[in-house]
Amino acid sequence: MNTYTLLAATDLSSSSRYTTQRAAMLAQQIGAQLELVHVIEKRELEELQRLLGEALKENIRSQTKELLDKLAGDIGEPLGVSIGCHVVEGEILESITEQADLLSTDLLIIGARGSSLTLQQLLGTTAERLLRGIRCPVLTVKQPPLKTYQSVLLPIDFSPWSIGAIRLAQTVAPQAKLTLLHAYEIPFEAQMRIVGEKKGDIQNYRSNVCQDAKTRLNQTAKDAGLAAGWRPLVVNGNAVQKILEQEDEQGVDLIIIGRHGLGVVEELFLGSNARQLLIHAKCDVLIANR
């Protein structure tokens, strides 16, 4: 069986330390191999070389590797986790994507804060284009990792990614309380009111939609091989609003969403609903894109 590989990207800022800490905790919990990558922006390095010479360029490379090795030791050793370190040169997002492919990465971990590879970049046009090529799930770390994930919220829209997302949740948070959430809105309900449908008929229609969703939710969990102990939740309303409400009510520390999720967009990074979720969720967000 191949080792599960985590790749954490760090810009070596104090904020990005959270990313490495979370990655190391995950590696320890699930027995994964952890790799760290730091990208030296090639254009800046070449400009320094032009202005100040080759010696400074080599000095920056050497100091960066020392800092990355120290970070790996400071965080990995207390947890008994061996961390591989990689310093590469190039455009940040392109280099991260290439490194993820090179290492056959199963999960890429990035920070929501920091001076380079951040959530803000993820929402930019260039990043949207590049991240379509990333073949592994992407975890965005937003909170200090004080403990392993305890409560996971997984919105389900019954698209093909749903079963894979459930299995991903079992991999990265095997001991967490798992809630499968389906938020539905009634098709043509407004039109039914306009044309004078009876309230009772509309209520029956709403109940049928809800019951169908519950049946499909249980079947999806069964198809994914989900054991007992998970919580089903079917609610009426806007998906993003209901997800954020449940995040607060349940004290969720990880939300898992799909690149083809929420039932309203073809691509996650082009969808306004998913964009809102990435921005407004307080907890970590894992993008399950395969």
N, C-alpha and C positions, 0 to 999 in steps of 0.2 A: 504494500500500500504506500502511495506517495505521501510525503510529508506535506501538510498544509502550510502554505507559505504566506506570511504577512509582509507587506512592504509599507513602511511608514516614511512619509516625506517630511523633512524638517528644514526650516530656514535658520535654525540655531538661535532663534529669538527666545526670550523667556516664555512668551506665550505658547510657542510651538512645543514646549516641553510637555504640555498636557498630551499632545499627540503621541509622543514616544512613551509616556507613562501608560496610556491606555493600550497601546500596541503591546507593550511588555506584559501587562496584566492579562491580555487576551492570549498571548503566546504561552504564558505559564498555565493558564486555565485549560486550554484546549490542546496543549502539547504541540504547538506550531513552531516553525522556524521563522525567526524575525530578522528582517533586513531593514537597515536605515539608508536613506538616500538624501544627499544634499546636492543641489545643483548650483554651480557657480555660473552666473550668467556670462556667456561667452563674449558678448559685445562689450560689457564693462571690463572684463579681463583684458581684452585686446586693446581697449583704450588706455588702461593703466600701463600696459606694456609699451605702447607707443609713447606715452608721456614720461614714464619713469624707468623703463628698461625691463629686460627679461628677468633680472634678479628678483625684483619685487613680485613679479607674476609667480615665480616659483615659490617665493616665500608665502604668498597668499594660499597657494595650493597646499603647502606643507602645514601651515597653521590651521587651515580648515579641516584637514584630516585629523589633526591632533584634537581639535575641539569635538569633532564627531565621535572619535574613539572614546574621549572622556565622557561624553554624554551617554554613550552606550554602556560604558562601565558603571557609571553612577546609578543608572536606572536598572540595568540588567542584572548586575551582580547580586543586589539584595533579594531579587526574585529568583535567582538561579537560572536566568535566561541568557543564553549566549546570543549576541547580536552581531550580525554582519554589517559592515559599513562600506558605503560606496559614495565617492565624491566624483561627480561627472560635470562636464562643461557643456553648455548649450542653452537653448531656450527652455525655460523652466517646465512648461507643461509638456512640450514635445519630449524632453529628456525623461520626465517622470513616466510618460506613456511607454517610451522605449525600454526603460528599466523594468517596468512592470512586465512587459512581454519577455524580456531577456531572462527574468527570474521565474517565469511561469507563475506569476503571483495569483493567489487565490482571493486576497482581499487587500485593497489599497486603502491606507489610512492617512487622512490629511487633517489639517487644523482649520477651524473657523476663524482663528486669529493668527496674527503674524505679519511679517513684512513682505511675503512673496506668495506662496501657494496657499491661498485663503479662500474662504467661501465667496468673497467678493469676486475673485477671479473666476470661480466656477460659474458665476452668473454672467460672465462676459461672453461676447460673441465668439472670440477665438477659442476660449475654453470649451464652449458648447460644441464647437466643431471637433475639437481634439478628443473630447471625452466620449464622443460617439464611437471612437476607435478603441477605447479601453474595454478589455474583455472580461474584467473581473468586477465584483461589487466594490463600491466606494463608501467608506465610513468617514463621515465628517464629525470630528470631535469638537464639541462646544463647551463641555463642562469639565472641571477638574475631576479626574478619575479616582474617586475616593474608595470605591469598591467595585467588584464585578457587577455587571448588569443584573438588576433585580426585577425590573418590570418592563416588558417589551410590548409595544403596541404595533400590530401588523394590519394595516388596512388591506382588505381583500376586495377586488372588483371582479373576480372570476375570469380575469384574462389569463393567458397561458403562463405568465410569470408567477402566478400565485403559489403554485405548489413548490416551485424552486425557492421562493422567498420564505415559505414556512420551513423548509429544510435548512436554509441559511440561518434562520433564527435559532434552530436547534443546535447548529454548529457553533455560532458565536456567543450564544447565551443559553447554554444547556440547562442551567439551574434557575433561570429567571421565570417569573410568572408571565405567561403569554396570553395576550388578548387578541383574538381575531375580530376585527371590526369591519362591518359592511355598512356604509352609509348610502341610503337610496333616496332618490327623489321620484315622485310619481309621474310617469310620462303622461302628458296631455291632461293633467288634473285641472289646470287653469281653463283649458278649452272645454272640459266637461262642465265646469261651473257656468261658463258663458252660454253654453247651449241649453242650460237648464236641467242638467241631470240632478236627480234627487240626492240629498245629502247621504241618505242611507246607502244608495248605490255606490257613491264615491267612497264611502267608508269601507264597504265590502271590497271594492277594488283595491284600496290601500292595504287592507288586511291580507288579501291574496298575494299582493306583491311582497309584503313583509314575510309571510309564511314561506313563499317560494325562496326568498333570500336565505332564510334560516336553514331550509333543506339543503340548498346549494352550499352554504357555508360548512355545514356538517360533512357533506360529501367531499368537499375540497380538503378538509382536515383529514378525513379517512384516506383519501387518495394519496396524501402526503405522508401517511404513516404516523400521524400525530397521536401520541398516547394520551391517556386521561390526564386531567389536571389543567387543561387550557380553558379559557373563558370565551364563549361566543357572545358577540354583541352586535345586534342589528338595530340601527337607528334611522329615523327619517330626517333628512336635512342635508345641507351642503357638506360635502366630504371634508374639506379643509377645516371648516368651522367645528365639525364634530370631532375630528382628530385632535385639534388643539384643546377642545373642551376636555376630552378624555385624558390628554396629557396632564392637565392640571388636576383633574379629579382623582386619577389613579397614581399620581406621582411617577409617571413614566420616565425612565432614563434612557430609553432607546426606541426610536420609531424606525421601522423598516418600510420603505416604499419602493415601488418598481419603476423602472425606466418607462414601461408601458402601462403604468398604474393609474388609478383614480378614474378610469373610464372616460376621460374627456380629452386626452391628447395622444398623439401618435408617438411623440418623443418627449421624455421627461423634461429635458432641459429647455424645450421650447414651450412648455405648458405653464400658463399663468398660475394654475392651482398648485402644481408641484413646486414652482418657484416660491410661492407664498409660504408653503410648508417648510422649505429649506430656510427661508429667512426668519420666519416667526416662531418656529419650534424652539423651545428653550433647551431641550435635551439633544443628545447626539442623534444623528440621522444617517441611516445606512441605505444606500441606493442599491437595490438588488436588480442588476441589469442582465442577468442570464438565468 
